[in-house]
Amino acid sequence: MAAAVRVYISIGSNVDRERYVRAALDALSAWFGELIISPVYDSEAVGFDGSPFLNLVVGVDTSLSVAELSKRFKQLEADNGRRRDVPKFSARTLDLDILTYGSAVGRIDGVELPRGEILKNAFVLRPLADIAPEAEHPVCGKTYGQLWREYDTGQKLWPVGFSWQGRQISHAAG
């Protein structure tokens, strides 16, 4: 059995958002046990006109390969109504992306690691910095906390109150 590696996964939804984020957390918890869960953020759709998204990042330790993770995540998306026969930038029930797989760099099993969105989108970087502020981006070598402090694109995020399995994950700003 391969050694466990820390994997960070982004979760997003802009259709029946709370339902599908909870479904993703339920599945990830069933597969990996204890989850490291960021606060949940409300964010504008980036790249298309659409309803706002709920976004968060989850950390897990796993011995599954990138290919196995990718396959499970695509199936979980499909099981939760994600359609692949629509334009790329469309509303979605559930979107799960592998952000990092340990310190792996490059195209592995068809997945580009680390995911480029980490450095581009507030809705990925902020929650990643929340749960792994001292972890280093495997390419640029800066910590996620430092990257977030230096980040400035004008993308807006709002923390939202969110609970899962009786546990308060995040609180609304204010």
N, CA and C atoms as an extended XYZ file, in Angstrom:
522
Properties=species:S:1:pos:R:3:atomname:S:1:resname:S:1:resid:I:1 pbc="F F F"
N         0.841       -1.185        0.000 N   MET     1
C         0.000        0.000        0.000 CA  MET     1
C         0.880        1.240        0.000 C   MET     1
N         0.528        2.199       -0.815 N   ALA     2
C         1.295        3.438       -0.908 CA  ALA     2
C         1.117        4.257        0.364 C   ALA     2
N         2.132        5.073        0.643 N   ALA     3
C         2.051        5.957        1.806 CA  ALA     3
C         0.998        7.028        1.561 C   ALA     3
N         0.382        7.463        2.645 N   ALA     4
C        -0.645        8.508        2.527 CA  ALA     4
C        -0.002        9.838        2.166 C   ALA     4
N        -0.708       10.605        1.364 N   VAL     5
C        -0.262       11.923        0.936 CA  VAL     5
C        -1.385       12.913        1.253 C   VAL     5
N        -1.010       14.150        1.592 N   ARG     6
C        -2.013       15.186        1.848 CA  ARG     6
C        -2.479       15.751        0.512 C   ARG     6
N        -3.784       15.761        0.334 N   VAL     7
C        -4.408       16.262       -0.887 CA  VAL     7
C        -5.372       17.373       -0.495 C   VAL     7
N        -5.317       18.481       -1.240 N   TYR     8
C        -6.277       19.565       -1.051 CA  TYR     8
C        -7.231       19.573       -2.233 C   TYR     8
N        -8.523       19.678       -1.916 N   ILE     9
C        -9.595       19.562       -2.904 CA  ILE     9
C       -10.482       20.797       -2.799 C   ILE     9
N       -10.768       21.422       -3.935 N   SER    10
C       -11.721       22.530       -3.910 CA  SER    10
C       -13.112       21.978       -4.200 C   SER    10
N       -14.095       22.574       -3.538 N   ILE    11
C       -15.497       22.209       -3.722 CA  ILE    11
C       -16.255       23.483       -4.056 C   ILE    11
N       -17.072       23.417       -5.091 N   GLY    12
C       -17.895       24.565       -5.451 CA  GLY    12
C       -19.251       24.123       -5.943 C   GLY    12
N       -20.244       24.995       -5.734 N   SER    13
C       -21.599       24.735       -6.216 CA  SER    13
C       -22.334       26.059       -6.367 C   SER    13
N       -23.101       26.182       -7.459 N   ASN    14
C       -23.973       27.354       -7.562 CA  ASN    14
C       -25.408       26.966       -7.937 C   ASN    14
N       -25.758       25.714       -7.693 N   VAL    15
C       -27.130       25.228       -7.866 CA  VAL    15
C       -27.487       24.458       -6.601 C   VAL    15
N       -28.530       24.883       -5.893 N   ASP    16
C       -28.918       24.234       -4.636 CA  ASP    16
C       -27.667       24.013       -3.782 C   ASP    16
N       -26.958       25.100       -3.579 N   ARG    17
C       -25.583       25.105       -3.082 CA  ARG    17
C       -25.354       24.344       -1.781 C   ARG    17
N       -26.142       24.627       -0.764 N   GLU    18
C       -25.916       23.979        0.528 CA  GLU    18
C       -26.072       22.461        0.419 C   GLU    18
N       -27.100       22.032       -0.310 N   ARG    19
C       -27.357       20.597       -0.481 CA  ARG    19
C       -26.155       19.889       -1.087 C   ARG    19
N       -25.621       20.452       -2.171 N   TYR    20
C       -24.544       19.753       -2.870 CA  TYR    20
C       -23.202       19.857       -2.151 C   TYR    20
N       -22.953       20.957       -1.462 N   VAL    21
C       -21.718       21.036       -0.662 CA  VAL    21
C       -21.775       20.004        0.456 C   VAL    21
N       -22.926       19.875        1.088 N   ARG    22
C       -23.059       18.864        2.152 CA  ARG    22
C       -22.905       17.447        1.594 C   ARG    22
N       -23.454       17.204        0.412 N   ALA    23
C       -23.308       15.884       -0.216 CA  ALA    23
C       -21.836       15.572       -0.475 C   ALA    23
N       -21.086       16.571       -0.925 N   ALA    24
C       -19.648       16.373       -1.169 CA  ALA    24
C       -18.919       16.078        0.140 C   ALA    24
N       -19.216       16.839        1.172 N   LEU    25
C       -18.563       16.611        2.469 CA  LEU    25
C       -18.912       15.232        3.025 C   LEU    25
N       -20.171       14.826        2.874 N   ASP    26
C       -20.573       13.485        3.330 CA  ASP    26
C       -19.754       12.404        2.624 C   ASP    26
N       -19.635       12.515        1.303 N   ALA    27
C       -18.899       11.502        0.539 CA  ALA    27
C       -17.415       11.510        0.905 C   ALA    27
N       -16.824       12.691        0.985 N   LEU    28
C       -15.396       12.771        1.315 CA  LEU    28
C       -15.132       12.211        2.710 C   LEU    28
N       -16.013       12.506        3.644 N   SER    29
C       -15.868       11.982        5.002 CA  SER    29
C       -15.977       10.457        5.015 C   SER    29
N       -16.907        9.910        4.235 N   ALA    30
C       -17.067        8.454        4.168 CA  ALA    30
C       -15.818        7.794        3.579 C   ALA    30
N       -15.194        8.451        2.604 N   TRP    31
C       -14.014        7.881        1.946 CA  TRP    31
C       -12.734        8.060        2.746 C   TRP    31
N       -12.565        9.223        3.359 N   PHE    32
C       -11.260        9.572        3.938 CA  PHE    32
C       -11.257        9.750        5.439 C   PHE    32
N       -12.415        9.694        6.082 N   GLY    33
C       -12.460        9.911        7.529 CA  GLY    33
C       -12.401       11.395        7.847 C   GLY    33
N       -11.560       11.744        8.801 N   GLU    34
C       -11.455       13.132        9.269 CA  GLU    34
C       -11.056       14.066        8.134 C   GLU    34
N       -11.808       15.162        7.994 N   LEU    35
C       -11.534       16.157        6.960 CA  LEU    35
C       -10.998       17.436        7.603 C   LEU    35
N       -10.112       18.091        6.903 N   ILE    36
C        -9.686       19.439        7.276 CA  ILE    36
C       -10.529       20.358        6.393 C   ILE    36
N       -11.408       21.150        7.000 N   ILE    37
C       -12.391       21.907        6.232 CA  ILE    37
C       -12.203       23.409        6.435 C   ILE    37
N       -12.090       24.125        5.333 N   SER    38
C       -11.971       25.579        5.395 CA  SER    38
C       -13.325       26.207        5.693 C   SER    38
N       -13.318       27.495        6.029 N   PRO    39
C       -14.594       28.212        6.035 CA  PRO    39
C       -15.213       28.159        4.631 C   PRO    39
N       -16.513       28.394        4.576 N   VAL    40
C       -17.247       28.390        3.313 CA  VAL    40
C       -17.445       29.840        2.879 C   VAL    40
N       -17.220       30.089        1.590 N   TYR    41
C       -17.310       31.442        1.045 CA  TYR    41
C       -18.351       31.517       -0.057 C   TYR    41
N       -19.008       32.649       -0.097 N   ASP    42
C       -19.896       33.014       -1.194 CA  ASP    42
C       -19.039       33.810       -2.165 C   ASP    42
N       -19.073       33.468       -3.447 N   SER    43
C       -18.270       34.195       -4.425 CA  SER    43
C       -19.029       34.360       -5.723 C   SER    43
N       -18.701       35.435       -6.419 N   GLU    44
C       -19.292       35.673       -7.725 CA  GLU    44
C       -18.800       34.605       -8.690 C   GLU    44
N       -19.629       34.267       -9.660 N   ALA    45
C       -19.191       33.354      -10.720 CA  ALA    45
C       -18.072       34.052      -11.483 C   ALA    45
N       -16.985       33.336      -11.741 N   VAL    46
C       -15.840       33.890      -12.466 CA  VAL    46
C       -15.800       33.251      -13.842 C   VAL    46
N       -15.784       34.081      -14.885 N   GLY    47
C       -15.672       33.571      -16.239 CA  GLY    47
C       -16.992       33.452      -16.968 C   GLY    47
N       -18.116       33.642      -16.249 N   PHE    48
C       -19.425       33.578      -16.897 CA  PHE    48
C       -20.459       34.242      -16.011 C   PHE    48
N       -21.586       34.612      -16.608 N   ASP    49
C       -22.699       35.154      -15.841 CA  ASP    49
C       -23.465       33.994      -15.234 C   ASP    49
N       -23.587       34.025      -13.949 N   GLY    50
C       -24.308       32.956      -13.284 CA  GLY    50
C       -24.510       33.286      -11.824 C   GLY    50
N       -25.241       32.431      -11.154 N   SER    51
C       -25.499       32.610       -9.728 CA  SER    51
C       -24.193       32.498       -8.950 C   SER    51
N       -24.129       33.150       -7.781 N   PRO    52
C       -22.932       33.039       -6.941 CA  PRO    52
C       -22.681       31.591       -6.520 C   PRO    52
N       -21.441       31.307       -6.247 N   PHE    53
C       -21.007       29.979       -5.811 CA  PHE    53
C       -20.783       29.946       -4.308 C   PHE    53
N       -20.940       28.782       -3.734 N   LEU    54
C       -20.348       28.475       -2.437 CA  LEU    54
C       -19.057       27.736       -2.752 C   LEU    54
N       -17.973       28.137       -2.092 N   ASN    55
C       -16.668       27.514       -2.310 CA  ASN    55
C       -15.997       27.234       -0.980 C   ASN    55
N       -15.246       26.156       -0.949 N   LEU    56
C       -14.414       25.816        0.198 CA  LEU    56
C       -13.328       24.875       -0.268 C   LEU    56
N       -12.367       24.630        0.610 N   VAL    57
C       -11.297       23.680        0.329 CA  VAL    57
C       -11.251       22.681        1.473 C   VAL    57
N       -11.013       21.432        1.115 N   VAL    58
C       -10.926       20.342        2.088 CA  VAL    58
C        -9.578       19.659        1.929 C   VAL    58
N        -8.950       19.341        3.047 N   GLY    59
C        -7.714       18.574        3.042 CA  GLY    59
C        -7.987       17.161        3.524 C   GLY    59
N        -7.383       16.181        2.842 N   VAL    60
C        -7.512       14.786        3.240 CA  VAL    60
C        -6.145       14.123        3.119 C   VAL    60
N        -5.981       13.044        3.847 N   ASP    61
C        -4.796       12.203        3.700 CA  ASP    61
C        -5.268       10.904        3.060 C   ASP    61
N        -4.598       10.513        1.974 N   THR    62
C        -5.032        9.326        1.238 CA  THR    62
C        -3.856        8.625        0.578 C   THR    62
N        -4.029        7.354        0.339 N   SER    63
C        -3.054        6.594       -0.446 CA  SER    63
C        -3.591        6.337       -1.852 C   SER    63
N        -4.775        6.855       -2.167 N   LEU    64
C        -5.307        6.712       -3.520 CA  LEU    64
C        -4.460        7.515       -4.504 C   LEU    64
N        -4.369        7.026       -5.726 N   SER    65
C        -3.630        7.739       -6.768 CA  SER    65
C        -4.446        8.929       -7.278 C   SER    65
N        -3.790        9.809       -8.019 N   VAL    66
C        -4.474       10.936       -8.643 CA  VAL    66
C        -5.579       10.407       -9.558 C   VAL    66
N        -5.289        9.360      -10.321 N   ALA    67
C        -6.289        8.794      -11.232 CA  ALA    67
C        -7.510        8.281      -10.467 C   ALA    67
N        -7.272        7.589       -9.358 N   GLU    68
C        -8.384        7.059       -8.562 CA  GLU    68
C        -9.212        8.197       -7.961 C   GLU    68
N        -8.540        9.237       -7.457 N   LEU    69
C        -9.249       10.383       -6.905 CA  LEU    69
C       -10.082       11.061       -7.981 C   LEU    69
N        -9.481       11.304       -9.125 N   SER    70
C       -10.168       11.980      -10.220 CA  SER    70
C       -11.415       11.197      -10.639 C   SER    70
N       -11.274        9.895      -10.741 N   LYS    71
C       -12.406        9.042      -11.124 CA  LYS    71
C       -13.524        9.133      -10.086 C   LYS    71
N       -13.175        9.047       -8.802 N   ARG    72
C       -14.181        9.144       -7.743 CA  ARG    72
C       -14.884       10.496       -7.770 C   ARG    72
N       -14.096       11.566       -7.967 N   PHE    73
C       -14.687       12.905       -7.943 CA  PHE    73
C       -15.622       13.119       -9.132 C   PHE    73
N       -15.246       12.645      -10.302 N   LYS    74
C       -16.122       12.763      -11.477 CA  LYS    74
C       -17.415       11.980      -11.261 C   LYS    74
N       -17.317       10.804      -10.649 N   GLN    75
C       -18.515       10.010      -10.365 CA  GLN    75
C       -19.392       10.700       -9.325 C   GLN    75
N       -18.766       11.270       -8.294 N   LEU    76
C       -19.522       11.991       -7.274 CA  LEU    76
C       -20.251       13.185       -7.889 C   LEU    76
N       -19.572       13.917       -8.770 N   GLU    77
C       -20.212       15.031       -9.470 CA  GLU    77
C       -21.412       14.535      -10.282 C   GLU    77
N       -21.216       13.458      -11.024 N   ALA    78
C       -22.299       12.895      -11.854 CA  ALA    78
C       -23.466       12.423      -10.985 C   ALA    78
N       -23.151       11.746       -9.884 N   ASP    79
C       -24.181       11.257       -8.976 CA  ASP    79
C       -25.010       12.400       -8.391 C   ASP    79
N       -24.423       13.600       -8.383 N   ASN    80
C       -25.101       14.772       -7.835 CA  ASN    80
C       -25.578       15.726       -8.926 C   ASN    80
N       -25.813       15.182      -10.117 N   GLY    81
C       -26.454       15.952      -11.171 CA  GLY    81
C       -25.562       16.834      -12.011 C   GLY    81
N       -24.251       16.707      -11.883 N   ARG    82
C       -23.337       17.518      -12.707 CA  ARG    82
C       -23.431       17.053      -14.150 C   ARG    82
N       -23.655       18.002      -15.046 N   ARG    83
C       -23.775       17.678      -16.469 CA  ARG    83
C       -22.500       18.085      -17.193 C   ARG    83
N       -22.053       17.225      -18.082 N   ARG    84
C       -20.844       17.496      -18.873 CA  ARG    84
C       -21.190       17.863      -20.316 C   ARG    84
N       -22.504       17.847      -20.646 N   ASP    85
C       -22.933       18.124      -22.022 CA  ASP    85
C       -23.388       19.577      -22.185 C   ASP    85
N       -22.882       20.461      -21.335 N   VAL    86
C       -23.222       21.882      -21.388 CA  VAL    86
C       -21.917       22.673      -21.562 C   VAL    86
N       -22.005       23.947      -21.926 N   PRO    87
C       -20.772       24.741      -22.061 CA  PRO    87
C       -19.931       24.698      -20.786 C   PRO    87
N       -18.605       24.801      -20.953 N   LYS    88
C       -17.673       24.685      -19.830 CA  LYS    88
C       -18.031       25.622      -18.683 C   LYS    88
N       -18.294       26.870      -18.993 N   PHE    89
C       -18.608       27.835      -17.941 CA  PHE    89
C       -20.123       27.935      -17.785 C   PHE    89
N       -20.689       26.941      -17.098 N   SER    90
C       -22.119       26.881      -16.849 CA  SER    90
C       -22.362       26.648      -15.373 C   SER    90
N       -23.606       26.888      -14.944 N   ALA    91
C       -23.984       26.592      -13.570 CA  ALA    91
C       -23.709       25.111      -13.302 C   ALA    91
N       -23.371       24.817      -12.056 N   ARG    92
C       -23.088       23.417      -11.735 CA  ARG    92
C       -23.523       23.074      -10.325 C   ARG    92
N       -24.044       21.867      -10.200 N   THR    93
C       -24.460       21.379       -8.903 CA  THR    93
C       -23.253       21.146       -8.014 C   THR    93
N       -22.206       20.577       -8.605 N   LEU    94
C       -21.039       20.223       -7.803 CA  LEU    94
C       -19.797       20.203       -8.676 C   LEU    94
N       -18.743       20.824       -8.163 N   ASP    95
C       -17.460       20.862       -8.857 CA  ASP    95
C       -16.378       20.545       -7.838 C   ASP    95
N       -15.661       19.451       -8.051 N   LEU    96
C       -14.548       19.074       -7.183 CA  LEU    96
C       -13.278       19.033       -8.016 C   LEU    96
N       -12.241       19.689       -7.526 N   ASP    97
C       -10.958       19.709       -8.229 CA  ASP    97
C        -9.829       19.384       -7.266 C   ASP    97
N        -8.903       18.557       -7.731 N   ILE    98
C        -7.695       18.280       -6.965 CA  ILE    98
C        -6.793       19.493       -7.142 C   ILE    98
N        -6.489       20.179       -6.028 N   LEU    99
C        -5.625       21.362       -6.087 CA  LEU    99
C        -4.165       20.970       -5.990 C   LEU    99
N        -3.862       20.145       -4.998 N   THR   100
C        -2.492       19.657       -4.820 CA  THR   100
C        -2.559       18.198       -4.404 C   THR   100
N        -1.498       17.491       -4.723 N   TYR   101
C        -1.342       16.095       -4.330 CA  TYR   101
C         0.066       16.004       -3.763 C   TYR   101
N         0.186       16.198       -2.441 N   GLY   102
C         1.511       16.306       -1.835 CA  GLY   102
C         2.259       17.450       -2.496 C   GLY   102
N         3.488       17.188       -2.890 N   SER   103
C         4.285       18.216       -3.572 CA  SER   103
C         4.428       17.903       -5.059 C   SER   103
N         3.518       17.076       -5.589 N   ALA   104
C         3.588       16.677       -6.998 CA  ALA   104
C         3.443       17.882       -7.924 C   ALA   104
N         4.251       17.866       -8.986 N   VAL   105
C         4.225       18.932       -9.987 CA  VAL   105
C         4.188       18.282      -11.366 C   VAL   105
N         3.318       18.799      -12.229 N   GLY   106
C         3.242       18.299      -13.602 CA  GLY   106
C         1.888       17.700      -13.902 C   GLY   106
N         1.784       17.103      -15.068 N   ARG   107
C         0.536       16.465      -15.482 CA  ARG   107
C         0.595       15.006      -15.037 C   ARG   107
N        -0.260       14.670      -14.096 N   ILE   108
C        -0.284       13.323      -13.527 CA  ILE   108
C        -1.671       12.743      -13.751 C   ILE   108
N        -1.722       11.619      -14.441 N   ASP   109
C        -3.005       10.957      -14.725 CA  ASP   109
C        -4.023       11.932      -15.316 C   ASP   109
N        -3.545       12.850      -16.154 N   GLY   110
C        -4.425       13.799      -16.826 CA  GLY   110
C        -4.792       15.022      -16.003 C   GLY   110
N        -4.233       15.132      -14.806 N   VAL   111
C        -4.544       16.264      -13.917 CA  VAL   111
C        -3.287       17.123      -13.770 C   VAL   111
N        -3.437       18.429      -14.034 N   GLU   112
C        -2.319       19.357      -13.881 CA  GLU   112
C        -2.172       19.739      -12.413 C   GLU   112
N        -0.982       19.473      -11.858 N   LEU   113
C        -0.710       19.746      -10.447 CA  LEU   113
C         0.517       20.629      -10.286 C   LEU   113
N         0.472       21.565       -9.373 N   PRO   114
C        -0.711       22.019       -8.658 CA  PRO   114
C        -1.668       22.717       -9.617 C   PRO   114
N        -2.934       22.782       -9.259 N   ARG   115
C        -3.940       23.396      -10.123 CA  ARG   115
C        -3.678       24.895      -10.249 C   ARG   115
N        -3.730       25.391      -11.480 N   GLY   116
C        -3.434       26.792      -11.755 CA  GLY   116
C        -4.354       27.768      -11.049 C   GLY   116
N        -5.576       27.347      -10.767 N   GLU   117
C        -6.543       28.228      -10.101 CA  GLU   117
C        -6.078       28.703       -8.731 C   GLU   117
N        -5.166       27.975       -8.111 N   ILE   118
C        -4.680       28.374       -6.787 CA  ILE   118
C        -4.151       29.805       -6.843 C   ILE   118
N        -3.394       30.126       -7.880 N   LEU   119
C        -2.774       31.445       -7.990 CA  LEU   119
C        -3.666       32.478       -8.656 C   LEU   119
N        -4.786       32.046       -9.234 N   LYS   120
C        -5.635       32.958      -10.006 CA  LYS   120
C        -6.915       33.365       -9.302 C   LYS   120
N        -7.516       32.466       -8.537 N   ASN   121
C        -8.861       32.706       -8.026 CA  ASN   121
C        -8.919       32.777       -6.504 C   ASN   121
N        -9.481       33.886       -6.031 N   ALA   122
C        -9.630       34.086       -4.591 CA  ALA   122
C       -10.418       32.957       -3.944 C   ALA   122
N       -11.420       32.436       -4.648 N   PHE   123
C       -12.275       31.401       -4.062 CA  PHE   123
C       -11.549       30.075       -3.884 C   PHE   123
N       -10.350       29.950       -4.426 N   VAL   124
C        -9.517       28.771       -4.188 CA  VAL   124
C        -8.403       29.111       -3.196 C   VAL   124
N        -7.697       30.213       -3.450 N   LEU   125
C        -6.547       30.568       -2.617 CA  LEU   125
C        -6.938       30.900       -1.179 C   LEU   125
N        -7.979       31.682       -0.991 N   ARG   126
C        -8.352       32.092        0.370 CA  ARG   126
C        -8.676       30.896        1.262 C   ARG   126
N        -9.582       29.997        0.848 N   PRO   127
C        -9.850       28.864        1.744 CA  PRO   127
C        -8.647       27.932        1.912 C   PRO   127
N        -7.800       27.830        0.895 N   LEU   128
C        -6.583       27.025        1.035 CA  LEU   128
C        -5.648       27.668        2.053 C   LEU   128
N        -5.514       28.993        1.985 N   ALA   129
C        -4.679       29.708        2.959 CA  ALA   129
C        -5.261       29.597        4.372 C   ALA   129
N        -6.585       29.505        4.483 N   ASP   130
C        -7.220       29.359        5.795 CA  ASP   130
C        -6.806       28.063        6.482 C   ASP   130
N        -6.734       26.963        5.728 N   ILE   131
C        -6.463       25.670        6.372 CA  ILE   131
C        -5.016       25.215        6.249 C   ILE   131
N        -4.245       25.840        5.360 N   ALA   132
C        -2.843       25.439        5.182 CA  ALA   132
C        -1.953       26.668        4.984 C   ALA   132
N        -1.990       27.629        5.916 N   PRO   133
C        -1.261       28.884        5.710 CA  PRO   133
C         0.252       28.710        5.615 C   PRO   133
N         0.784       27.679        6.243 N   GLU   134
C         2.241       27.475        6.238 CA  GLU   134
C         2.706       26.489        5.170 C   GLU   134
N         1.775       25.812        4.520 N   ALA   135
C         2.143       24.879        3.441 CA  ALA   135
C         2.638       25.684        2.246 C   ALA   135
N         3.602       25.139        1.533 N   GLU   136
C         4.190       25.842        0.398 CA  GLU   136
C         3.637       25.363       -0.929 C   GLU   136
N         3.385       26.330       -1.799 N   HIS   137
C         3.011       26.013       -3.179 CA  HIS   137
C         4.202       25.287       -3.793 C   HIS   137
N         4.011       24.110       -4.390 N   PRO   138
C         5.142       23.311       -4.851 CA  PRO   138
C         5.915       23.883       -6.037 C   PRO   138
N         5.410       24.924       -6.675 N   VAL   139
C         6.136       25.532       -7.798 CA  VAL   139
C         6.788       26.834       -7.380 C   VAL   139
N         6.009       27.776       -6.840 N   CYS   140
C         6.579       29.097       -6.534 CA  CYS   140
C         7.286       29.145       -5.185 C   CYS   140
N         7.035       28.155       -4.314 N   GLY   141
C         7.760       28.077       -3.044 CA  GLY   141
C         7.261       29.009       -1.958 C   GLY   141
N         6.250       29.809       -2.231 N   LYS   142
C         5.681       30.685       -1.211 CA  LYS   142
C         4.591       29.923       -0.468 C   LYS   142
N         4.367       30.314        0.792 N   THR   143
C         3.279       29.671        1.536 CA  THR   143
C         1.952       30.205        1.035 C   THR   143
N         0.904       29.417        1.271 N   TYR   144
C        -0.422       29.856        0.849 CA  TYR   144
C        -0.849       31.100        1.625 C   TYR   144
N        -0.428       31.202        2.882 N   GLY   145
C        -0.706       32.408        3.652 CA  GLY   145
C        -0.064       33.630        3.018 C   GLY   145
N         1.195       33.505        2.615 N   GLN   146
C         1.892       34.615        1.962 CA  GLN   146
C         1.247       34.948        0.623 C   GLN   146
N         0.912       33.932       -0.150 N   LEU   147
C         0.260       34.173       -1.443 CA  LEU   147
C        -1.056       34.925       -1.253 C   LEU   147
N        -1.815       34.565       -0.196 N   TRP   148
C        -3.083       35.253        0.036 CA  TRP   148
C        -2.842       36.709        0.443 C   TRP   148
N        -1.848       36.952        1.306 N   ARG   149
C        -1.548       38.330        1.722 CA  ARG   149
C        -1.137       39.192        0.529 C   ARG   149
N        -0.507       38.594       -0.468 N   GLU   150
C        -0.043       39.329       -1.649 CA  GLU   150
C        -1.100       39.383       -2.760 C   GLU   150
N        -2.187       38.684       -2.590 N   TYR   151
C        -3.196       38.536       -3.643 CA  TYR   151
C        -4.005       39.815       -3.815 C   TYR   151
N        -4.221       40.218       -5.053 N   ASP   152
C        -5.018       41.420       -5.293 CA  ASP   152
C        -5.544       41.432       -6.719 C   ASP   152
N        -6.714       40.835       -6.921 N   THR   153
C        -7.326       40.857       -8.258 CA  THR   153
C        -8.691       41.517       -8.261 C   THR   153
N        -9.180       41.869       -7.088 N   GLY   154
C       -10.510       42.452       -7.017 CA  GLY   154
C       -11.631       41.428       -6.918 C   GLY   154
N       -11.310       40.132       -6.986 N   GLN   155
C       -12.357       39.124       -6.809 CA  GLN   155
C       -12.872       39.202       -5.370 C   GLN   155
N       -14.177       39.154       -5.245 N   LYS   156
C       -14.784       39.311       -3.924 CA  LYS   156
C       -15.277       37.980       -3.369 C   LYS   156
N       -15.064       37.834       -2.062 N   LEU   157
C       -15.526       36.664       -1.316 CA  LEU   157
C       -16.205       37.142       -0.050 C   LEU   157
N       -17.222       36.389        0.379 N   TRP   158
C       -17.884       36.694        1.628 CA  TRP   158
C       -18.007       35.413        2.426 C   TRP   158
N       -17.476       35.373        3.661 N   PRO   159
C       -17.682       34.182        4.483 CA  PRO   159
C       -19.166       34.033        4.793 C   PRO   159
N       -19.649       32.814        4.781 N   VAL   160
C       -21.055       32.548        5.061 CA  VAL   160
C       -21.178       31.568        6.221 C   VAL   160
N       -22.287       31.667        6.916 N   GLY   161
C       -22.568       30.690        7.950 CA  GLY   161
C       -22.889       29.356        7.298 C   GLY   161
N       -22.250       28.310        7.776 N   PHE   162
C       -22.472       26.990        7.182 CA  PHE   162
C       -22.226       25.939        8.248 C   PHE   162
N       -23.171       24.993        8.354 N   SER   163
C       -22.975       23.888        9.292 CA  SER   163
C       -23.107       22.570        8.535 C   SER   163
N       -22.437       21.580        9.073 N   TRP   164
C       -22.447       20.239        8.480 CA  TRP   164
C       -22.349       19.232        9.607 C   TRP   164
N       -23.223       18.255        9.579 N   GLN   165
C       -23.269       17.197       10.596 CA  GLN   165
C       -23.255       17.774       12.012 C   GLN   165
N       -24.043       18.849       12.219 N   GLY   166
C       -24.156       19.453       13.529 CA  GLY   166
C       -22.966       20.298       13.952 C   GLY   166
N       -22.028       20.510       13.053 N   ARG   167
C       -20.806       21.268       13.362 CA  ARG   167
C       -20.809       22.570       12.554 C   ARG   167
N       -20.553       23.672       13.227 N   GLN   168
C       -20.472       24.954       12.537 CA  GLN   168
C       -19.124       25.037       11.820 C   GLN   168
N       -19.159       25.043       10.480 N   ILE   169
C       -17.943       25.087        9.674 CA  ILE   169
C       -17.435       26.515        9.538 C   ILE   169
N       -18.354       27.437        9.303 N   SER   170
C       -17.957       28.839        9.163 CA  SER   170
C       -19.087       29.750        9.599 C   SER   170
N       -18.720       31.007        9.813 N   HIS   171
C       -19.655       32.028       10.279 CA  HIS   171
C       -19.709       33.146        9.262 C   HIS   171
N       -20.861       33.750        9.133 N   ALA   172
C       -21.022       34.895        8.238 CA  ALA   172
C       -20.204       36.075        8.768 C   ALA   172
N       -19.730       36.894        7.838 N   ALA   173
C       -18.994       38.095        8.218 CA  ALA   173
C       -19.938       39.028        8.967 C   ALA   173
N       -19.364       39.807        9.866 N   GLY   174
C       -20.211       40.773       10.549 CA  GLY   174
C       -20.042       40.727       11.976 C   GLY   174
